[in-house]
Amino acid sequence: MCIFCKIVDKEIPNKTVLEDEKFLAFEDINPQAKIHVLIIPKQHIDSFEHVSPELMAEMTSFIQKVAKVLDVDSSGYRLITNIGENGGQEVPHLHFHILAGEKLGALV
């Protein structure tokens, strides 16, 4: 069982930001910005390459709610997902990072 599934099953504690029946948002334990939150589906999905368009549409709405809860929906944030080994994905469970709370530098 992956670490995110253990978090969903409450085997590993987390600092929950928002939760519903399908998704969970929680603070990253190694933040890369003032605000760094991870958003995951509760259902195990290996990566973005394996998510259905229907679940992704629901996840989009949840991510937007998280941004409102964090009060960064107006000021801005970075939304990132890493896909596969070459994309830098470290945990094989679909997840998005919200980075915010400060001005972030350009990536390219």
C-alpha positions in Angstrom: 0.0 0.0 0.0 1.4 3.4 -0.9 2.0 6.2 1.6 -0.9 8.3 0.3 -3.3 5.3 0.7 -2.1 5.0 4.3 -2.9 8.6 4.8 -6.4 8.2 3.3 -6.9 5.1 5.6 -5.7 7.3 8.6 -2.7 4.9 9.3 -0.5 8.0 8.9 -1.5 11.3 10.4 -1.7 14.5 8.3 -2.7 18.1 8.6 -5.9 18.1 6.6 -6.9 21.3 4.7 -10.0 20.0 3.0 -11.7 16.6 2.6 -14.7 15.1 0.9 -15.9 11.6 0.0 -13.5 11.4 -3.0 -10.5 13.7 -2.3 -8.2 14.8 0.4 -6.0 17.9 0.6 -3.3 18.1 3.3 -0.1 20.0 4.1 3.1 18.8 2.6 5.6 17.6 5.3 8.5 19.1 3.3 7.1 22.5 2.1 8.7 24.2 -0.9 6.8 27.4 -0.4 5.0 29.2 2.4 1.9 27.3 1.5 2.4 23.8 0.1 -0.6 21.5 0.0 -1.0 18.1 -1.7 -4.3 17.1 -3.2 -5.1 13.4 -3.9 -8.0 11.2 -4.9 -8.9 8.8 -2.1 -9.0 6.1 -4.8 -5.6 4.8 -5.7 -4.7 6.0 -9.2 -1.0 5.6 -10.2 -0.6 8.9 -12.1 -2.3 11.5 -14.3 -1.9 9.0 -17.2 -4.4 6.7 -15.5 -7.1 9.1 -14.4 -10.4 9.3 -16.1 -11.6 12.6 -17.6 -14.7 12.3 -15.4 -12.7 12.0 -12.1 -10.3 14.7 -13.3 -13.3 17.1 -13.8 -14.4 16.4 -10.2 -10.8 16.8 -8.9 -10.6 20.2 -10.7 -13.6 21.5 -8.8 -12.1 20.2 -5.5 -8.7 21.9 -6.2 -10.5 25.2 -6.8 -12.3 24.8 -3.4 -8.9 24.1 -1.8 -7.5 27.3 -3.3 -10.5 29.2 -1.8 -10.0 27.6 1.6 -6.3 28.6 1.5 -7.4 32.1 0.3 -5.0 32.0 -2.7 -7.7 31.9 -5.4 -7.3 35.6 -6.1 -3.6 36.2 -5.3 -2.5 33.1 -7.3 -0.8 29.8 -6.9 1.2 27.2 -8.8 -0.5 23.8 -9.5 1.9 21.0 -10.3 1.7 17.3 -11.0 4.7 15.1 -11.8 4.1 12.1 -14.0 6.4 9.0 -14.0 10.0 8.6 -13.1 11.3 11.0 -15.7 8.7 13.6 -14.6 9.9 13.5 -11.0 7.0 11.6 -9.6 8.2 10.2 -6.2 4.9 8.7 -4.9 3.0 6.4 -7.4 -0.4 7.9 -6.5 -1.9 10.8 -8.5 -1.4 14.0 -6.6 -1.2 17.7 -7.3 0.8 20.3 -5.4 -0.5 23.8 -4.7 2.4 26.2 -4.0 1.5 29.7 -2.8 1.7 32.3 -0.2 4.6 34.2 -1.8 5.7 35.3 -5.3 7.1 32.3 -7.0 9.8 32.4 -9.6 9.3 31.5 -13.2 9.9 27.9 -14.2 10.9 28.4 -17.8 
